[in-house]
């Protein structure tokens, strides 16, 4: 998948997550929030010519970007996005506890995508 497709996919997944939350499907919303995050990270890693093929490599790329930019919001954003990843697999976080974090992840994705524009 090329960088532009990943950007579009990340934005689409954020919109899908919003609809899933509104419909009460926290499990699918969580998957979409995590998916948007991974596409955003991968697009930046691709642009920089970095590897991104596994979960740990992708997370390390995200943390490397946050460190290089000395951006606490990027550190917090990727950590917060992982809550959605965990919830998708374990479905153990109540919706009212997840929803406040959606804005952090949306801002994270927007900030990451802005790095490649």
N, C-alpha and C positions, 0 to 999 in steps of 0.2 A: 504494500500500500504506500502510495506516495504521500509526502508531507501535507499537501493540500487536502487530500482525502481524509487524512487523520484529523486535521483541523475541523473539517466539516462534520466528521463523525463525532468528535468530542462535543461540539456545539449541539448536534442532534440528540446525543445521549443526555445532555443536561436538560433539554426541553422534554425529552421522554421521561426523565426522572421526575420532573415537576408534575407531569400528568399522572404518573404512577402514585406519587405521594397524595395527590388530590383524590385519586380513586381509592386510596387506602391500602394500596399494595406496597408496603414498605420493603418487602423482600426484593421485588423487581426494581423499585426505586433505588435501593442500595446497590444493586448490580449496575444500574445505569450510572450512578454517581462514580463508582469505582471505574467503570469503563471509560467515562469521560476523562478521568484523571490519567489513566494509563495511555490513552491516545494523545493527550496533551504532552505528557512526559516523553513518550516515544517520538513525537514530532520534533521536539527540541533536540533529543539525542540524535535523531537522524540528521537534522540540520548541522549538528556539530560533528558528525561522523563517528559518534560513539556507539558502542554496543548497547543493545536494549532487549535482547532476546529472552531473558528469564526474569522472573519476579525480582530476585535480589539484585541483578544487574540494573534493572530499571529503577528500583528504589535508590540504589547507589548513585545513579545518574541524577536523579531528582535531588538528592542530598548534596551532590557535588555542585549542581547549579545554584542551590540555595546558599551554599558556603561561598562559592565564587562571588556571588552578588551580595554576600553578607546581608541576606534578607530573611529575617525571622518569620515573616508571613509565609514565605515559601517552605520553610522548615515545618511550620505549623500546618500548612495546607496539606502537605503530603501525609503527615501523621494523622490528620483528621480524616482524610480520604480513606485511610486504612480501616477506620471504624466501619465504614460502609462495606468494605471488602469482608471484614470479619462478620458483620451482620448478615451478609448474603449467605455465607456458609453456615453460620450458627443460628441465625434468626433469634438472637437473644437480647437485642436492645429494643426497648419500647419506642414506638414511633415518636412520642412526645420528647424523648431524649435524643433522638436522631435529628429531627427537623431543625433545631437551632444550628446545627452544624452544616446544613446544606449551603448556606450563604458563604461560609468559609471555603468550601470546596468550589463553589461557583467562581469566587474571586481568584482562587488558586488557578483554576483552569484558564480563566481569562488572562491572568498575569503570565502564565506559561506560554499561552498562544501568542501573546504580544511580543514575546522574545523572538519569534520567528517571522514577524511581519515587517 
